[in-house]
Amino acid sequence: MVNNKYLRSQIDCIKYPIVTEKSAGLFEKNQYTFLVDRQTDKYTIKTAIEYLFNVKVVKVNTCLMP
């Protein structure tokens, strides 16, 4: 359980992983796809993923869907 309010808001920005055929193909390249809050910036996404999964994030790509 996370008690820090700032860190908790970062973790809440990640909603769920996206599992489709295209994203399954990216798993082989160690690339993962998540749905995140629309107003979240790349730095926040990076720190949340690093905290949740205990990994080192190299790069974050974002896409705004219509």
Backbone bond lengths (Angstrom), bond angles and torsions (degrees), N, CA, C in turn:
res aa  C-N    CA-C-N  psi(-1)  N-CA   C-N-CA  omega(-1)  CA-C   N-CA-C  phi
1 M - - - 1.450 - - 1.522 108.85 -
2 V 1.307 115.45 134.26 1.454 121.34 -178.57 1.518 108.98 -98.06
3 N 1.333 115.98 124.34 1.465 120.21 -179.45 1.519 112.59 -94.87
4 N 1.330 117.38 -24.44 1.454 121.06 -178.47 1.529 109.46 -69.23
5 K 1.329 117.43 121.78 1.463 122.19 -175.37 1.526 112.24 -64.82
6 Y 1.340 117.48 -38.52 1.463 121.11 179.77 1.521 110.61 -66.60
7 L 1.323 117.17 -45.05 1.454 121.35 179.95 1.521 110.75 -66.48
8 R 1.305 117.30 -35.34 1.461 121.43 178.73 1.527 110.60 -64.34
9 S 1.333 117.66 -39.18 1.459 120.31 178.56 1.530 110.95 -68.07
10 Q 1.329 116.99 -32.14 1.457 120.21 176.15 1.517 110.97 -66.70
11 I 1.313 116.40 -43.59 1.461 120.37 -178.91 1.522 110.54 -66.68
12 D 1.315 117.77 -36.40 1.459 121.43 -178.97 1.524 112.86 -69.32
13 C 1.325 118.54 -14.55 1.462 120.61 179.79 1.527 110.99 -70.14
14 I 1.331 118.12 -24.72 1.467 121.49 179.18 1.517 107.83 -89.36
15 K 1.337 116.21 119.28 1.458 120.12 -174.97 1.531 111.69 -88.85
16 Y 1.337 117.22 -58.59 1.466 120.39 179.75 1.523 109.88 -166.23
17 P 1.339 116.79 159.42 1.472 119.57 176.82 1.527 110.36 -77.06
18 I 1.306 116.02 149.55 1.459 121.72 178.05 1.521 107.90 -99.87
19 V 1.333 116.21 125.13 1.462 120.93 -179.09 1.527 108.07 -119.73
20 T 1.326 114.76 101.53 1.457 122.41 175.68 1.521 107.40 -131.97
21 E 1.325 117.14 178.25 1.467 119.90 178.22 1.523 111.04 -62.96
22 K 1.304 116.80 -41.40 1.452 120.00 -179.59 1.526 111.59 -66.38
23 S 1.327 117.04 -44.47 1.464 119.09 179.84 1.524 111.24 -69.79
24 A 1.335 118.20 -29.01 1.467 120.91 176.00 1.523 110.53 -66.21
25 G 1.323 117.16 -34.19 1.455 120.86 175.53 1.518 112.17 -67.37
26 L 1.324 116.35 -29.88 1.462 120.46 178.18 1.521 112.39 -74.66
27 F 1.350 117.32 -22.21 1.464 120.28 177.88 1.522 110.92 -58.96
28 E 1.324 116.65 -35.29 1.464 121.20 -179.68 1.522 111.92 -64.25
29 K 1.323 116.43 -26.20 1.469 121.88 179.37 1.527 111.74 -97.47
30 N 1.327 116.88 12.39 1.467 122.92 -177.23 1.520 112.46 59.53
31 Q 1.324 115.95 38.72 1.455 122.39 175.08 1.530 107.57 -117.30
32 Y 1.324 116.53 134.34 1.454 120.77 -174.46 1.519 109.97 -124.84
33 T 1.325 116.07 150.70 1.456 122.52 -174.55 1.526 109.38 -118.86
34 F 1.339 115.96 128.76 1.457 122.04 179.10 1.516 109.50 -131.37
35 L 1.311 115.76 148.93 1.451 121.04 169.26 1.519 106.82 -90.76
36 V 1.309 116.38 126.71 1.470 121.05 -178.66 1.519 109.20 -125.59
37 D 1.305 115.24 167.65 1.453 121.75 177.49 1.529 109.74 -61.59
38 R 1.294 116.73 140.85 1.461 122.30 -173.76 1.534 113.56 -62.45
39 Q 1.312 118.19 -28.99 1.457 121.44 -175.06 1.531 112.79 -94.23
40 T 1.328 117.94 6.45 1.454 121.55 -176.67 1.518 110.51 -82.02
41 D 1.331 115.76 136.81 1.467 119.11 178.05 1.533 110.40 -91.32
42 K 1.336 116.02 170.87 1.452 121.89 -174.68 1.528 112.71 -63.90
43 Y 1.317 117.00 -38.55 1.456 120.27 -178.99 1.528 111.09 -63.50
44 T 1.311 117.04 -41.52 1.463 121.38 179.11 1.518 110.88 -65.73
45 I 1.324 117.37 -41.51 1.460 121.28 177.20 1.522 109.99 -61.30
46 K 1.321 116.37 -44.75 1.461 121.36 -179.37 1.523 111.73 -60.44
47 T 1.322 117.80 -48.66 1.460 120.21 -177.62 1.534 111.74 -67.15
48 A 1.321 117.33 -34.91 1.468 120.45 179.03 1.525 110.91 -67.25
49 I 1.325 117.73 -44.52 1.468 121.52 178.92 1.522 110.17 -64.33
50 E 1.321 117.49 -42.72 1.462 120.41 179.40 1.524 110.95 -63.05
51 Y 1.312 118.12 -38.38 1.458 121.05 179.94 1.530 111.18 -71.69
52 L 1.329 117.06 -46.10 1.457 120.67 -175.60 1.524 113.34 -67.21
53 F 1.325 117.05 -42.68 1.457 120.55 -171.72 1.526 113.79 -108.22
54 N 1.321 117.54 1.15 1.457 122.71 178.01 1.534 111.38 53.22
55 V 1.325 115.94 51.92 1.459 123.28 179.51 1.523 109.10 -129.58
56 K 1.317 116.36 168.40 1.459 122.50 174.76 1.524 107.89 -102.40
57 V 1.318 117.18 116.66 1.458 122.72 179.66 1.519 108.58 -85.39
58 V 1.335 116.21 126.78 1.456 121.35 -179.20 1.523 110.91 -88.92
59 K 1.337 116.48 -42.94 1.457 120.50 -173.84 1.525 109.79 -151.54
60 V 1.318 115.92 146.17 1.460 121.77 177.23 1.523 108.01 -123.29
61 N 1.335 115.66 124.52 1.459 121.72 174.61 1.515 108.05 -110.43
62 T 1.327 116.90 138.12 1.454 120.90 179.06 1.522 109.82 -124.03
63 C 1.315 115.41 157.52 1.459 121.82 178.37 1.522 107.40 -148.36
64 L 1.310 117.10 127.75 1.465 121.35 176.50 1.514 109.13 -93.19
65 M 1.306 115.82 113.39 1.460 120.78 -179.68 1.528 109.47 -86.70
66 P 1.330 117.61 147.54 1.467 120.36 179.33 1.514 111.98 -70.09
